[in-house]
Amino acid sequence: MPRVKVKFFGTFSELTKTRKDELEFDGETLDDLIEFMCSKYGRKFRDRVEGSPEGPEVLFAVNGKIGEKNVSLNDGDEILVSYPVGGG
């Protein structure tokens, strides 16, 4: 069971009522962690993560790199949860 550090930005820090958390979850992948967070933080969090076809995509970065949902996580990994930032 990996123990990871998660940082939440924007809407996600409002939904979780924290900017960072340390989580130990039963699983191995980013997808397992996402499911754990959806259970922990509730329906509104899940709705944002699952999104809608016209809604913004959620960004998950693992140790500073955009993470595919099947990437394996290890103790001490740092995960960022945010919406992608765009400029113009």
N, C-alpha and C positions, 0 to 999 in steps of 0.2 A: 504494500500500500504506500504509494509515494506521498510525500508531504511537499506541497508546492506553495509558492508565494504568488498571490493574485492581486493585481492592481486594477482598479475600476476607474474609468474616466467618464465624464459627462453624465448622461442619463443613467448609466450603470451604477455610478456611485450613489445616485439618488435612490435607485431601486434597492440597493443592498444596504444602504445607510452606513456605508463605509467606503473609504478610498483604497483600502488594502485589507487583505485577509490571508491567513495561512491555513491551508486546507489539506486534510489527509482524507483520501477517498479510496474506495474499493474499485480498482481498475488499473489500467496501464496507459491509456491513450487520452489525447485531448478530448475526444468525443465522450469518453467515460467521465472526464472532469466536467464537461459541459452539462451532461445529464445530472451529475451530482449537484452542480450549482443551481440548475433549474429546480431541483427538488428542495434545496436549502432555501433559496431566495423567493420561491413562489411563482404564481401564475403570471404576474406582470413581467417578471424577469424572463420567464419562458417565452411569453408572447413576443418580447423584443428580440430574443435570440433566434426564435424560429422565423420571425418576420413575416412579411407578405411579399408577393411578387413585385409590388410597386414600392415597397419600403426599402430603407437602406440596409445594406449587408453589414453584418457585425464583423469586426476585425479581432482576431485572436492571434497574438504574437507570443511565441515561445522563445525566451532568451534573446529577444530582439529581432527574431525572424518570423515572418508570417507563417503561422502553423496550419498545416493540413490536419483535418480532424482525426486522421489515423496515426499521427505522429506519437511515438512513445514518450512518456514523461518519466523523469527521474527525480529523486529527492533533491530539493533545493532549486528546481527549475522556477523561473519567473515568468508568469503569464500576464499579458496585458489584455484587457477587455475594453473595446471602444468601438466607435464608428470610424470608418476611414476619414481622414482629413483631406479635403480638397482645396484647391486654390484656383485663383482665376485672375 
